[in-house]
Amino acid sequence: MATPPKHDAKAIDQAIERVASAIAARHARTDRLLLLGIANGGIVLAARLVDRLKKAGLKPGTGTIDISFHRDDIGRNPIPKEFSPTIIPHDVNGATVILVDDVLYSGRTVKAALDELFDHGRPTRVELAVLVDRGGRRLPIAADYIGLGVTATEDEKVEVHLPANQAGADQIVVLRLANRKSARPLPVT
């Protein structure tokens, strides 16, 4: 059962602007800045952040990072038929990389993204930008940039809807899982 949206399109737009402004302030002089959207939830968010950073005068590279083969639950959650492959537009060696995701929860997705990233080289610095931090970390991982905080229990799932070409339809909802034992496992976030 879904509750009414926690945040509407206007609040989400403001949160994305806060994250972009913080990145622009910190990286105004960073030469090799690269934003990688973690597939699939971080891809649209990364694209929107890059658009705003370009308007602020930065020239970040953008790409995607697929964590499918680094997930620690791959036995329980096989790789989906539709996935976005890792696409990194330039060498990560010596670059400043910002991993981008929609929701930060346990930290396992970020750990998998770091494993995939380091398979491609050794960046100078890696940061994390998320639209929503819902708490509940199980690994010692924290975001450098957070758009919004949402409180959710372990029996709830936070879903972010960012349609690629319809920013006015953005929303964040919290879904309550009726029966934890019979519900599908939550995706790693």
Residue pairs with C-beta under 8 A, 6 or more apart in sequence:
1 175
1 176
1 178
2 173
2 174
2 175
2 176
3 173
3 174
3 175
3 176
4 173
5 171
5 172
5 173
6 150
6 158
6 172
6 173
6 174
7 15
7 148
7 150
7 171
7 172
8 170
8 171
9 167
9 168
9 169
9 170
9 171
11 148
12 131
12 147
12 148
12 162
12 170
12 171
12 172
13 167
13 170
15 131
15 147
15 148
16 45
16 48
16 49
16 52
16 131
16 147
17 52
18 147
19 49
19 129
19 131
19 145
19 146
19 147
20 49
20 52
20 53
20 56
21 56
22 145
23 49
23 53
23 58
23 98
23 129
23 145
24 52
24 53
24 56
24 57
24 58
27 33
27 58
27 60
27 96
28 57
28 58
30 58
30 96
32 61
32 90
32 94
32 95
32 96
32 124
33 53
33 58
33 59
33 60
33 61
33 95
33 96
33 98
34 60
34 61
34 62
34 63
34 88
34 89
34 90
34 92
34 95
34 96
34 97
34 98
34 123
35 46
35 49
35 50
35 53
35 60
35 61
35 62
35 63
35 97
35 98
35 100
35 129
36 42
36 46
36 62
36 63
36 64
36 65
36 88
36 97
36 98
36 99
36 100
36 113
36 117
37 43
37 44
37 45
37 46
37 47
37 62
37 63
37 64
37 65
37 100
37 101
38 64
38 65
38 67
38 99
38 100
38 101
38 109
38 110
38 113
39 64
39 65
39 66
39 67
39 68
39 83
39 84
39 85
39 86
40 83
40 84
41 101
41 102
41 103
41 160
41 189
42 64
42 99
42 100
42 101
42 102
43 64
43 84
44 162
44 163
44 164
45 100
45 101
45 102
45 129
45 131
45 160
45 162
46 62
46 64
46 100
47 62
47 164
48 162
48 167
49 100
49 129
50 60
50 62
53 60
54 60
60 98
61 89
61 90
61 95
62 89
63 86
63 87
63 88
63 89
64 84
64 85
64 86
64 87
65 86
65 88
65 99
65 113
65 116
65 117
66 83
66 84
66 85
66 86
66 116
67 109
67 112
67 113
67 115
67 116
68 74
68 79
68 80
68 83
69 79
69 116
70 111
70 112
70 113
70 115
70 116
71 77
71 108
71 112
71 188
72 108
72 111
72 112
72 188
73 108
73 185
73 188
76 185
77 185
77 187
77 188
86 116
86 120
88 120
91 121
92 117
92 120
92 121
92 122
92 123
93 121
93 122
93 123
94 122
94 123
94 124
95 123
95 124
96 123
96 124
96 125
96 126
96 127
97 117
97 123
97 125
97 126
97 127
98 126
98 127
98 128
98 129
98 144
98 145
99 110
99 113
99 114
99 117
99 126
99 127
99 128
99 129
100 128
100 129
100 130
101 109
101 110
101 113
101 128
101 129
101 130
101 131
101 189
102 130
102 131
102 132
102 160
102 162
102 189
103 130
103 131
103 132
103 133
103 134
103 158
103 160
103 189
104 110
104 128
104 130
104 132
104 133
104 134
104 137
104 141
104 143
104 146
104 189
105 134
105 135
105 136
105 137
105 158
105 186
105 188
105 189
106 136
106 137
106 138
106 139
106 188
106 189
107 137
107 138
107 139
107 140
107 141
108 138
108 139
108 188
108 189
109 188
109 189
110 128
110 139
110 141
111 139
111 141
112 188
114 126
117 123
117 126
127 144
127 145
128 141
128 142
128 143
128 144
128 145
129 143
129 144
129 145
129 146
130 143
130 145
130 146
130 147
131 147
131 148
131 160
131 162
131 172
132 146
132 147
132 148
132 149
132 150
132 158
132 160
132 172
133 143
133 146
133 148
133 149
133 150
134 149
134 150
134 151
134 152
134 158
134 189
135 149
135 151
135 152
136 152
136 154
148 172
150 158
150 172
150 174
152 158
152 174
154 180
155 176
155 177
155 180
156 174
156 175
156 176
156 177
157 174
157 175
157 177
157 186
158 172
158 173
158 174
158 175
158 189
159 172
159 173
159 174
159 175
160 171
160 172
161 169
161 170
161 171
161 172
161 173
162 170
163 169
163 170
177 183
177 186
